[in-house]
């Protein structure tokens, strides 16, 4: 049960930390609005979640940019005259950055989770279990279809 909760919070945090998280174009609801509809967040809870995201999102995005840059630099070393020391150094830096991204994402998830009431957490768990079952059913159907080909 705890795994499902963590899975759900992780999905939400990933969605919330994406660059397009603020209002989506076309007047569609953003991730916080969708979450509010899903578990019944109050206006104060929505404001608090938005505040958490606004506080943490810039740093996470900066780390994502650094990670992408390092990944490109590592990929650029795939050549006949590669520099093993540089590859290892950049790979270590990449590990440090992805570790920090994981920590920041987890902190954001924990802060968002702290905003929910117990009833909202239970509703989120229920919804995430349903989503997980649907995804599993879709995978099974795809596997069956591939087996028929």
VMD Tcl script that draws the C-alpha trace (Angstrom):
set ca {
  {0.00 0.00 0.00}
  {2.84 2.37 0.87}
  {4.43 1.64 -2.51}
  {1.27 2.71 -4.30}
  {1.20 5.93 -2.27}
  {4.81 6.67 -3.12}
  {4.14 5.85 -6.76}
  {1.22 8.27 -6.80}
  {3.12 11.05 -5.09}
  {6.04 10.47 -7.45}
  {3.77 10.78 -10.48}
  {2.34 13.97 -9.12}
  {5.71 15.43 -8.26}
  {7.11 14.64 -11.68}
  {4.10 16.27 -13.27}
  {4.33 19.24 -10.96}
  {8.03 19.76 -11.50}
  {7.78 19.84 -15.27}
  {8.40 23.18 -16.96}
  {4.86 23.27 -18.33}
  {3.40 22.95 -14.85}
  {2.22 26.53 -14.56}
  {-1.04 27.18 -16.46}
  {-1.21 25.09 -19.59}
  {-2.18 26.82 -22.81}
  {-5.70 26.65 -24.07}
  {-7.23 27.28 -20.65}
  {-6.84 23.65 -19.61}
  {-6.38 22.97 -15.89}
  {-2.80 22.62 -14.67}
  {-1.53 19.72 -12.55}
  {-2.53 21.37 -9.26}
  {-6.06 21.95 -10.56}
  {-6.26 18.32 -11.66}
  {-5.01 17.18 -8.27}
  {-7.54 19.46 -6.58}
  {-10.34 17.84 -8.56}
  {-8.98 14.35 -7.88}
  {-8.73 14.58 -4.08}
  {-10.71 17.72 -3.24}
  {-8.02 20.22 -2.28}
  {-9.11 23.46 -0.65}
  {-8.03 26.81 -2.08}
  {-5.49 27.16 0.74}
  {-4.04 23.73 0.00}
  {-3.75 24.60 -3.69}
  {-1.95 27.83 -2.82}
  {0.41 25.99 -0.49}
  {1.23 23.36 -3.14}
  {1.81 26.07 -5.75}
  {4.11 27.86 -3.31}
  {6.13 24.67 -2.72}
  {6.47 24.17 -6.46}
  {7.42 27.80 -7.14}
  {10.06 27.57 -4.42}
  {11.64 24.31 -5.56}
  {11.00 24.12 -9.30}
  {13.71 26.60 -10.40}
  {16.45 24.66 -8.64}
  {15.23 21.34 -10.00}
  {15.10 22.79 -13.52}
  {18.61 24.19 -13.14}
  {19.87 20.77 -12.07}
  {18.07 19.17 -15.01}
  {19.84 21.57 -17.36}
  {23.21 20.79 -15.80}
  {22.53 17.06 -16.07}
  {21.61 17.39 -19.75}
  {24.77 19.38 -20.43}
  {26.95 16.79 -18.69}
  {25.21 13.99 -20.56}
  {26.04 15.69 -23.85}
  {29.65 16.18 -22.78}
  {29.93 12.52 -21.84}
  {28.38 11.47 -25.16}
  {30.87 13.70 -26.99}
  {33.64 11.48 -25.61}
  {32.42 8.54 -27.70}
  {35.21 8.81 -30.23}
  {38.51 7.12 -31.03}
  {40.61 9.59 -28.99}
  {38.42 9.52 -25.86}
  {39.67 10.77 -22.49}
  {38.87 8.16 -19.84}
  {39.65 10.51 -16.94}
  {37.30 13.15 -18.34}
  {34.56 10.55 -18.88}
  {34.89 9.33 -15.29}
  {35.00 12.85 -13.88}
  {31.92 13.96 -15.80}
  {30.11 10.72 -14.96}
  {30.80 11.34 -11.27}
  {29.51 14.91 -11.59}
  {26.44 13.56 -13.38}
  {25.86 11.14 -10.50}
  {26.13 13.97 -7.98}
  {23.64 16.11 -9.91}
  {21.13 13.29 -10.40}
  {21.45 12.48 -6.71}
  {20.66 16.09 -5.82}
  {17.74 16.07 -8.28}
  {16.41 12.94 -6.57}
  {16.76 14.57 -3.16}
  {15.02 17.77 -4.30}
  {12.22 15.83 -5.98}
  {11.73 13.70 -2.85}
  {11.70 16.79 -0.65}
  {9.11 18.40 -2.88}
  {7.01 15.23 -2.80}
  {7.22 15.11 0.99}
  {6.23 18.76 1.30}
  {3.28 18.27 -1.05}
  {2.25 15.10 0.80}
  {2.27 17.03 4.09}
  {-0.39 19.37 2.67}
  {-2.89 16.52 2.17}
  {-5.34 15.37 4.81}
  {-5.43 11.66 5.63}
  {-8.68 11.31 3.67}
  {-7.03 12.95 0.64}
  {-4.08 10.58 0.89}
  {-6.47 7.62 0.98}
  {-8.33 8.95 -2.07}
  {-5.04 9.46 -3.89}
  {-3.99 5.90 -3.00}
  {-7.27 4.60 -4.36}
  {-6.92 6.55 -7.60}
  {-3.30 5.51 -8.06}
  {-4.20 1.85 -7.53}
  {-6.89 2.20 -10.19}
  {-4.41 3.83 -12.58}
  {-1.84 1.14 -11.88}
  {-4.40 -1.60 -12.59}
  {-5.44 0.10 -15.83}
  {-1.82 0.40 -16.94}
  {-1.23 -3.26 -16.12}
  {-4.32 -4.27 -18.10}
  {-3.15 -2.18 -21.06}
  {0.27 -3.84 -20.96}
  {-1.35 -7.27 -20.88}
  {-3.56 -6.39 -23.84}
  {-0.55 -5.11 -25.79}
  {1.38 -8.29 -25.03}
  {-1.56 -10.40 -26.16}
  {-1.84 -8.40 -29.37}
  {1.87 -8.78 -30.04}
  {1.60 -12.50 -29.44}
  {-1.15 -12.75 -32.04}
  {0.97 -11.11 -34.74}
}
mol new
graphics top color blue
foreach p $ca { graphics top sphere $p radius 0.5 }
foreach p [lrange $ca 0 end-1] q [lrange $ca 1 end] { graphics top cylinder $p $q radius 0.2 }
display resetview
